[in-house]
Amino acid sequence: MRKIEKQSEPTALTNYRNEQKKNKLALNFENLPADVKAIIKKSLLEEQGYLCCYCMKKIEYDTMKVEHFKTQNQNQELVLDYHNLLGACEGNQKHNDKAKHHCDTCKGGDDFNDSFKSPASKDFNLKISYVEVRSQKTYEEGKMLIKSADFQVEFDCNKIKCDECKKENDKVFCHHKEASLNLNEIDIIKKRYRIWKGVTDELSKASKKETWSPRKAQELIEKYQTKKEGKYPEFCEMVVFLLKKRFKNELEKTHN
């Protein structure tokens, strides 16, 4: 996940909400006029650089969902609050196997734990890290997992088993907790790894010696932090995190 800088609320949404209140009509996202929904979706895409607010996979106008960070069924007052709206991927919503669901599709109608802040909030600072797991067979088949030392954040990011599920020998996921994003869904962790492998390959090609070049790493950090034609590179925050971790000492010397 990456921090999202929310822009001003679209005027069309403000006008619609005020009109509903003026006429004492219910605020309902599903009943929004199509043109207002379209404006909201385009605004979210621009804010987020066409990346899912949770997994950071690419999203487009026709392959996105408008996510309510605080769920509609539990937070009626925030249904049309623009700062509660995010752009999310479809999360394999058409897949019959629920183990394949992720992001908003997996989260459903439950709210997160209090320690899990919205990526659009001012105090967003999710304590997560990325862990590379290489295949014993081939370097090409690794995985890149999301982990957190904060148990509540780990609970919300990944459908880990709670103590109660472990007692019941649950085979798949926790069925006692509330919201979860399932960010370590198998296809996501493989795609993260492929992106990271592409970065490391680029570092290797640019390095004349066996060690990677800090200068090239800085170039890649800037590349993945910059929008190109309004779009961020897929999984950009992961790449930046891993490069800064790998070159921590060298980058600190450069900036001092």
C-alpha positions as CSV (number, residue, x, y, z in Angstrom):
1,M,0.0,0.0,0.0
2,R,1.1,3.6,-0.5
3,K,-0.2,6.8,1.0
4,I,-2.9,8.5,-1.1
5,E,-3.1,12.3,-1.2
6,K,-6.8,13.0,-1.5
7,Q,-7.7,15.9,-3.7
8,S,-10.8,18.2,-3.4
9,E,-14.1,16.4,-3.5
10,P,-15.6,16.5,-7.0
11,T,-18.2,19.3,-7.2
12,A,-20.7,16.9,-8.8
13,L,-20.7,14.7,-5.6
14,T,-21.0,17.7,-3.3
15,N,-24.0,19.1,-5.3
16,Y,-25.7,15.7,-5.3
17,R,-25.2,15.1,-1.6
18,N,-26.5,18.7,-0.7
19,E,-29.5,18.2,-3.0
20,Q,-30.4,14.9,-1.3
21,K,-30.1,16.5,2.2
22,K,-32.2,19.5,1.1
23,N,-35.0,17.2,-0.1
24,K,-34.5,15.0,3.0
25,L,-33.7,12.0,0.8
26,A,-31.5,9.1,1.9
27,L,-27.9,9.1,1.0
28,N,-27.2,5.9,-1.0
29,F,-24.1,5.3,-3.1
30,E,-25.9,2.7,-5.4
31,N,-28.4,5.4,-6.4
32,L,-25.8,7.9,-7.5
33,P,-26.4,9.1,-11.0
34,A,-24.2,7.4,-13.6
35,D,-22.4,10.6,-14.5
36,V,-21.5,11.4,-10.9
37,K,-20.2,7.9,-10.4
38,A,-18.1,8.3,-13.5
39,I,-16.6,11.5,-12.2
40,I,-15.8,9.9,-8.8
41,K,-14.1,6.9,-10.5
42,K,-11.9,9.1,-12.7
43,S,-11.0,11.3,-9.8
44,L,-9.9,8.3,-7.7
45,L,-7.9,6.9,-10.6
46,E,-6.0,10.2,-11.0
47,E,-5.3,10.4,-7.2
48,Q,-4.0,6.9,-6.9
49,G,-2.0,6.8,-10.2
50,Y,-4.2,4.0,-11.5
51,L,-3.2,1.5,-8.7
52,C,-5.5,-0.4,-6.4
53,C,-5.6,1.3,-3.0
54,Y,-4.7,-2.0,-1.3
55,C,-2.6,-4.5,-3.4
56,M,-1.2,-1.8,-5.8
57,K,-2.1,-3.8,-8.9
58,K,-3.0,-1.8,-12.0
59,I,-6.6,-0.7,-12.2
60,E,-8.5,1.0,-15.1
61,Y,-11.9,2.7,-15.3
62,D,-13.6,-0.6,-16.4
63,T,-11.7,-2.8,-14.0
64,M,-12.1,-1.1,-10.7
65,K,-14.5,-0.8,-7.8
66,V,-15.3,2.2,-5.6
67,E,-14.3,1.0,-2.1
68,H,-15.7,2.4,1.1
69,F,-12.9,2.2,3.6
70,K,-15.4,2.5,6.4
71,T,-18.1,0.1,5.2
72,Q,-21.5,1.3,4.1
73,N,-23.5,-1.0,6.3
74,Q,-21.8,0.1,9.5
75,N,-21.1,3.8,8.7
76,Q,-24.1,5.3,7.0
77,E,-22.9,8.8,7.6
78,L,-19.8,8.2,5.4
79,V,-21.6,6.6,2.4
80,L,-21.0,9.7,0.3
81,D,-18.0,11.1,2.1
82,Y,-15.3,11.5,-0.6
83,H,-12.5,11.0,1.8
84,N,-13.9,7.5,2.7
85,L,-13.9,6.5,-1.0
86,L,-11.0,4.7,-2.6
87,G,-10.3,2.9,-5.9
88,A,-9.8,-0.8,-5.6
89,C,-9.2,-3.7,-8.0
90,E,-12.0,-6.3,-8.6
91,G,-10.2,-8.7,-6.3
92,N,-11.1,-11.8,-8.3
93,Q,-14.7,-11.3,-7.4
94,K,-15.9,-13.7,-10.2
95,H,-13.7,-16.5,-8.9
96,N,-15.6,-19.4,-7.2
97,D,-12.7,-20.2,-4.9
98,K,-12.9,-17.7,-2.0
99,A,-9.2,-18.3,-1.4
100,K,-8.6,-16.3,-4.6
101,H,-10.5,-13.3,-3.4
102,H,-8.6,-10.3,-2.2
103,C,-8.8,-6.6,-1.4
104,D,-12.4,-5.2,-1.2
105,T,-13.9,-8.4,-2.5
106,C,-12.4,-10.3,0.4
107,K,-13.0,-7.5,3.0
108,G,-16.7,-7.5,2.3
109,G,-18.9,-5.6,4.7
110,D,-16.7,-5.6,7.8
111,D,-14.5,-2.8,9.1
112,F,-10.9,-3.1,9.9
113,N,-9.3,-3.1,13.3
114,D,-8.7,0.4,14.8
115,S,-4.9,0.1,14.2
116,F,-5.4,-0.3,10.4
117,K,-5.6,3.2,9.0
118,S,-6.9,4.3,5.6
119,P,-4.1,4.9,3.0
120,A,-5.9,8.2,2.5
121,S,-5.6,9.3,6.1
122,K,-3.2,11.9,7.3
123,D,-1.7,9.5,9.9
124,F,-1.3,6.5,7.5
125,N,1.9,4.7,8.4
126,L,1.2,1.0,8.0
127,K,3.9,-1.1,9.5
128,I,4.4,-3.7,6.9
129,S,7.4,-5.2,5.2
130,Y,8.0,-7.4,2.2
131,V,9.7,-10.8,2.5
132,E,11.2,-12.6,-0.4
133,V,10.8,-16.4,-0.6
134,R,12.8,-18.0,-3.4
135,S,11.9,-21.3,-4.8
136,Q,14.3,-24.2,-4.1
137,K,13.9,-25.3,-7.8
138,T,14.4,-22.1,-9.7
139,Y,15.0,-18.4,-9.1
140,E,12.2,-17.6,-11.5
141,E,9.5,-19.0,-9.2
142,G,9.8,-17.1,-6.0
143,K,7.2,-15.3,-3.9
144,M,7.1,-11.9,-2.3
145,L,5.0,-11.8,0.9
146,I,3.6,-9.0,3.0
147,K,4.3,-9.2,6.7
148,S,3.7,-7.1,9.8
149,A,5.1,-7.2,13.3
150,D,1.8,-5.6,14.4
151,F,-0.5,-8.6,14.9
152,Q,-3.7,-6.6,14.2
153,V,-2.3,-5.2,10.9
154,E,-1.2,-8.7,10.0
155,F,-4.7,-9.9,10.7
156,D,-6.2,-7.4,8.4
157,C,-3.7,-7.7,5.6
158,N,-3.6,-11.5,5.5
159,K,-6.2,-14.1,6.3
160,I,-4.1,-15.7,9.0
161,K,-5.7,-18.1,11.5
162,C,-6.6,-16.9,14.9
163,D,-6.0,-19.0,18.0
164,E,-9.6,-20.2,17.8
165,C,-9.3,-21.5,14.3
166,K,-6.0,-23.2,15.1
167,K,-7.9,-25.1,17.9
168,E,-10.5,-26.1,15.4
169,N,-7.9,-27.2,12.9
170,D,-9.4,-24.8,10.3
171,K,-7.9,-25.7,6.8
172,V,-8.1,-22.4,5.0
173,F,-8.7,-19.1,6.7
174,C,-9.8,-17.5,9.9
175,H,-13.6,-17.4,10.2
176,H,-13.7,-15.6,13.6
177,K,-12.2,-12.3,12.6
178,E,-13.7,-9.4,10.6
179,A,-12.1,-7.6,7.7
180,S,-9.2,-9.1,5.8
181,L,-7.6,-8.2,2.5
182,N,-5.8,-11.5,1.7
183,L,-2.9,-9.6,0.3
184,N,-0.8,-12.8,0.2
185,E,-3.1,-14.4,-2.3
186,I,-1.0,-16.7,-4.4
187,D,-1.2,-14.9,-7.8
188,I,-0.3,-11.5,-6.1
189,I,2.7,-12.8,-4.3
190,K,4.0,-14.4,-7.5
191,K,3.4,-11.2,-9.5
192,R,5.2,-9.1,-6.8
193,Y,8.2,-11.4,-7.0
194,R,8.3,-11.1,-10.8
195,I,8.3,-7.3,-10.5
196,W,11.1,-7.3,-8.0
197,K,13.1,-9.8,-10.0
198,G,12.8,-7.4,-12.9
199,V,14.3,-4.7,-10.7
200,T,17.1,-6.8,-9.5
201,D,17.9,-7.9,-13.1
202,E,18.1,-4.2,-14.1
203,L,20.4,-3.5,-11.2
204,S,22.7,-6.4,-12.2
205,K,22.9,-5.3,-15.8
206,A,23.8,-1.8,-14.7
207,S,26.5,-2.9,-12.4
208,K,30.0,-3.5,-13.7
209,K,31.1,-5.2,-10.5
210,E,29.4,-8.0,-8.5
211,T,27.8,-5.5,-6.1
212,W,24.8,-3.4,-7.2
213,S,25.2,0.3,-7.9
214,P,23.7,2.7,-5.3
215,R,23.4,5.3,-8.1
216,K,21.3,2.9,-10.2
217,A,19.2,2.1,-7.1
218,Q,18.5,5.8,-6.6
219,E,17.4,6.1,-10.2
220,L,15.0,3.2,-9.8
221,I,13.6,4.7,-6.6
222,E,12.9,7.9,-8.4
223,K,11.4,6.0,-11.3
224,Y,9.0,4.1,-9.1
225,Q,8.0,7.2,-7.1
226,T,7.1,9.1,-10.3
227,K,3.9,8.9,-12.3
228,K,4.3,8.4,-16.1
229,E,1.3,9.7,-18.0
230,G,-0.6,9.9,-14.8
231,K,0.2,6.3,-13.7
232,Y,2.5,4.9,-11.1
233,P,4.4,1.6,-11.9
234,E,2.7,-1.5,-10.5
235,F,3.7,-2.4,-6.9
236,C,5.8,0.8,-6.8
237,E,5.8,1.1,-3.0
238,M,7.1,-2.4,-2.6
239,V,10.0,-1.7,-4.9
240,V,10.9,1.6,-3.1
241,F,10.7,-0.1,0.3
242,L,13.0,-2.9,-0.8
243,L,15.5,-0.7,-2.5
244,K,15.7,1.7,0.5
245,K,16.2,-1.3,2.8
246,R,18.9,-2.9,0.6
247,F,20.8,0.4,0.1
248,K,20.0,2.1,3.5
249,N,23.6,3.0,4.4
250,E,24.7,4.1,0.9
251,L,21.6,6.3,0.4
252,E,22.0,7.9,3.9
253,K,25.6,8.9,2.9
254,T,24.4,10.4,-0.3
255,H,21.8,12.5,1.4
256,N,24.1,13.7,4.2
